[in-house]
Amino acid sequence: MKTNLKAGDRVRLLSMTDDPDPIPAGTTGTVAGVYPLSDWTQVDVDWDNGRSLMLSIPPDVVERLPADTTN
């Protein structure tokens, strides 16, 4: 699974369904790293709420924000 995300991109979480302590939908953060695997991509995000929790895409869904978005 390929993603167009790269380190430094700003993202907003749309859904995280498979984590026992998920980041709340709507939370924004900055991509710290992208690690493509065979059929999914691991995305390391420094969330604005202080957490650092990796995404698994799929099933997690984020949207990339415009470059000038800070919140």
N, C-alpha and C positions, 0 to 999 in steps of 0.2 A: 504494500500500500504506500503510495507516494503522497507527500504533502508539499505544498508550496511554502510552508513556514520555514523561517531561518532565524538564527540567533539575532536578538535585538528587536524582532517583531513584537508589536503590542497585540494582545489577544483578549477576547472576552469569552468566558466559558458559557456554552449553551446547555450542555448536559454532561454529567459524569455519573453513570449508573452502576458501575461495578465496584465502587470503592466503599468500604464500610464507614469511612469518615470523609465524605466527599467535600470538595470545594463547592460552595454555594453557586448555583447558576447566576450569571450576571457579574461574577467577580472578574476583574481585569488583572493582567499581569504581563510580564516581559519574558519572551522565550530566551532561555539560557543556552539551550542546545537541542539538536534534532538528531535522532538516531534511527535511521530506517532499518527495518528488519524484513524478513521475507514477505510477510503478509500483513504487517502492521508497522506503525511508526511510534517510537517512544519520544515524547517531547518534554523536556525539562523546562518548567516555568517557575519563575520567581513571582509569586502572586502578591498583589498590592496589600493583601490582608496579613502579610508576614509569613505565610506558609510557603514551603517549597515542595510541591507534589508533582510528580511526573504524570503526564497524560499518556494514555494508550489509545491511539487513533487507528482504526475504530476500536472500541465503541464510543470513546469520548468525542465530544463535538465542540469545537471552538470556532469563532470567527475572527479573522485578522482585522484589526482596526486601522484606520488611516494613520499614516506616519506622524501626524501632528497631534494625535490623541494621547493625553496623559492620564485620563481617568476613565 
